[in-house]
Amino acid sequence: MKLPALLIAVFVAAGVLAASPIAVHTRHSLDLSLGGALFCIIAGFAVVRFRGANLAWAASLLAWFFLAAAAAQIEHMAVPTNQITNLLGSGRLESDEPLRWRGILRADPLRLPWGFRYDLDLEEVQSLGAWHSVHGGLRATYFFDQRAPGNPPPVRAGERVEILARARLIRNFGDPGAFDYRSALQQQGIDLTATLRNPSLMQTLPGPAPKLSHYLARLRGRLLNDLDAMLSPAEDRAAIARAMLLGDRSFLDSQQAESFLETGAFHVLVVAGLHVGVLAAFLFWAGKKLATTDGQSLDVRSFLTCARPCSELSSSTSPAETPAF
């Protein structure tokens, strides 16, 4: 039973390896690969009618080969030619000095205890006096500095900004078994990291109207700020509430995450958080409409208290999930 799967894996691997030579020596390599796969599939069904099992099996293996070659070519074509990691890796852009980066903020700035964090979808970069169109993500961090009073200008998701900073490719620590920081950021669409040295090094620029995703990011940023304001005396509870209700695990430390893992309730922060968030939003709206005995509307503690049993019920009836670190 293992032999068919092994042969399929071999032909798939061979197709992936053959994708580059086929693309180099063939003008319409993708069309050829898809056409070859379709021909092999049709030929396999035709041979089966004449009880040619061995020929049908050979045709199916060739179909897997051509499909793997086509998939590898499509994956290569999906990467833009101006991907920032490719440009920096090939030396077409200088990364040893600060450059001017222009892009669209994908989310509201995240306020941290030590500064602000900005995530940009890159559009352009100025290198050697010329502007180049680029594609990728940049995470810039501004650290509070008493020598440079003031903060960067207030910006929102969807606004176009320009940052003068020295950006670097993400690197991992060389320790065996260490956290894969580069892969974690790449899953978030972040390819470069930079430090904003001074608030004056960032300025807003005129740009297109924000998209629907940007308005949703603004709403999420506002809710995060409201949670921080309501639960500011208890920072540990605020971190858990941010993770459960809005999926933001930026302030969730390793000890808290480990506690949820040990109790088998980490899925409350990953999957069930969406359901808890919907329930909390409904209860928050109901709290605005309903008044307590003293004439005041219900606060966030009320609907968090109501949402807690639901989250505990989901954690006790659902299997434990392992987070993808």
N, C-alpha and C positions, 0 to 999 in steps of 0.2 A: 504493500500500500504506500510505502514511502517513495518508491521509484518514480511514479508519475509526478509527484510534487517536486522531487529533486530535479527532474529533467526540465520542468517548467521554470524553476528558479534559475537553472543554468542558462536557458534560452533568454529569459528576461534580463539577466545580468549581461549576457552577450549583446543584447539589443541596446542596452544603456551604453555599453562601451563602444558600440559601433555607431552611435548617434553622431559623434563629432566627425569621424571620417566620412560618413555619408553626407553630412552637411557641407563638408569642404569640397568633395569631389562631385557633388550632384547639384544641379541648378535648382531643381524643385524637390528638395530632399523630403520635406514634410508631406507633400502630396504623394511622393513615391512611397513613403513608409505607410501612410494611411491606405493607399491603393493596394499595396502588397498585402496588408493585413486583411482588407476586405476580400481580395481575391483568394487568399488562403482559407478564409472562413467559408466562402461559397464553395470552393473546391472540396473542402472537407465534408460539407453536407452532401455534395454531389457524389463523392466517393462512397459515403456511408450507404447510399441507396444500392450500390453494387457490392455491398458487403466487403469493401476493402478497408478493414479496420486498421491495418498497419499504415496505409497511405493516409487515411483520415487522421491518425495520430500524428504523423509527420507534418501534415498540413496545419494542424492545431498548434504544434510547436513553432512552426514558422510564423503563424499568426501572432503568437505571444512575442516572438522576436521583433516583428515589425511594429507591434503596438508599443513595446518598451522603447524602441528607437524613436517613435513618434512622440511618446510622452516626454522623453528626455529633451527632444528638440523644442517642444512646447514650453517646457519648464525654462529652458535657456532663453527662449523668445520673450517670456513673461518678465524677465529682468530688463529694465530700461537701459539703454546704452549710456545714459547719463547718470546711472546710479552712483551716488557719492562714494560708496566704498570702492567701486571699481576705479573711479577717477583718482582717488587718493592712493589706492594700491598700485596703480600703474604709473604713478608719478606725474600725471597730467595736471595736478593741482599741488601747489606748495602748501604743506601743512606745518612748516617750521616757524611760521610767523602768523600774527593775527590777521584774519580776513573779515570782510564784510559779508554777512550772511543775511539773506532776506527770505522770509517765509510767512506762513499763516499759523497762528496759534491754534492748536487743535483742542485745547482745553484752557479753562481759566488758570491763572498762575496758582500754584500750590504753595501756601504759606507754611514754612517749616520753622522749627525753633531757632534755626541758625540763618534763615534767609528765605528766598523765594526760588521756585523751580518753574521753568518754562519749557514746554514741549512744542516744537515747531515742525511743520511740514515744509521742508525746504523747497524754494523755487529758484533762487539765484545765489551766486557767490562771485565776489570780485577777486580776481587773482591776476597779478601783473598788469594792473590797470584795465583789464577787460572783464566784462560780466559774462558768466557762463551759466547756462540753464542746468540745474541739478535736480535730482530726485532722491529723497530720503528723509530721515528724521533726525533732529538735533535736540538734545536736552541741555539747556543752559541753566546754571545755578548761580544765583547771586547771594553772597554771604554778607551779613551785616558787618559794617566796618565803622567804628567810631571816628576814624580819620576822614571818612567821606560821608558826612551826614546826608540824610535823605534816602529815599527809596526810588527804584525805577518807576517810570510813569505807569499809572493804573491802566491795564489793558484787559480785554476780555477775549474769550474764544472767538475765532473767526476774523480777528483783526490782523492786518499785515504789519510786520515789524522788521526792523533792521538791527542786527547785533554785530558789534565789532569785538571779536573774541578769537582766541586760538582754539580751534576744535581738534579733537584727537579721536582716532579710532578706539573702540572699546576693547580693552584688554583684560584678560583673566589673570588671577594670581597663579603662580606656578606650583602651588602646593597640591599634591595628589589628593583627590577627593574634595577639593574646595568647591564652593558654590560657583556654578557656571553663570557668571554675571553677564557675559556677552550674549549668550543665548537668551537669557531672561529679558534683556532689553530689546533684542531683535524681535522677540515675540510681541513686544509692545510697539514695534515700528521705530525703534530708536537705533540709529547707526553711529552717531557721534555724540560726544559729551564735551562741554565747554564750561568755563567759569567766566561770569560777567564781573569784571574787575571794578567797574564804577557805574553808578546809575546812569550817567550821561552817555554811556556807550550803547544804550538801547533807545531807539526812537520809533514812533509809529509812522506808518506810511499810508497813503491812500491806496485802497484796494477794492476788490469786488465785494458785493454784499455777502454777508454770512450765509452759510448753508443751513439746512434743517439740523444736521448733526451738530453744528456749532451752537445753535440755540438750545439744543438738548444739553450740550456740555455746559452752557451758561447756567441752565436750570440746576444741573447737578452741582456745579460750583457754589451756587447760592445755597442749596440745601446743605452742603458740607459746611459752609460757614455758619449756617443757623445751628447745625448740630454742635459745632465747636462752642458757639456762644451759650447754648443751653446747658451743655455738659462740661463746661470749662473747669469747674472745681475738681472733677474726677477725670483725669486724662486717660486712664486705662479704660474706663467705661466709654469714653468718647471714641477711642480707637476701635473698640469692638462694635460700637454702634455704626461707625463709618463703614466698617467692613460688612456688617450684616445688612444694613439698609441700602447702601449705595455702592458696595463692591470696592471700596477704596481701602486697600491693606497697607498703605504707606506708613501708618503709625502703629501697625500691629507688630510688636516685637517677637523675637523667636520664642521666648518663654510662653507668651500667650498662645502662639500658634501650636507649640508643643503640648500645651494643656488641652487644647481642643482635639489634637491628634490622639492623645492618650485616652480621652474619654469617648473617642469615636464620633465626635460631633463636628468635625471640621467642615462637613458639607453644609452646615448652617451658614458658614462664611462664604461658601462657593456657589452652591446651587440653590438651597432653600432661602438664601438671602433675598433673592428676587421676590419670592412669595411673601416673605416677612415685610419687605419694602412696600409691596402693593397694599398689604393689610395695614401697615403703619400709615401710609398715605390716606387710606380711607378713614381710619380712626382719627387722624389729625384733622381731616375735613369735618368729620362728625363733631370733634371737639370744638371746632370753630362755630358750628351751628348750635350745639347744645351748650347750655350754661350750667354752672354749678350752683349750689345753694347761695353762695355769696355774690352771684351775678357775673362771675368771671368765666371766661372760656377755659376749657381743659387745656393743660399744657402738655409738653412733650413727654413728661414723666407718666402721664396717664396712658397714652397710647403705647408707650414702650412697655409699661406694665402689662397691658392687655396683650401685646404681641409676644411677650416672653413665654407664656404657656404654650403658644402655638409652635414656637421654635423648639422648646423642650420636647414637645410631643413629636415633632418631625425628627428630632435627633434620636429619640428612643425607638422609633419605628422604622427608621431607614438604616441601611447598612453603612458602615464607615467608608469614607472615601479618602484617598491619598492625594494631596495636592501635587500639582506638577511644578516642582521647584526646578 
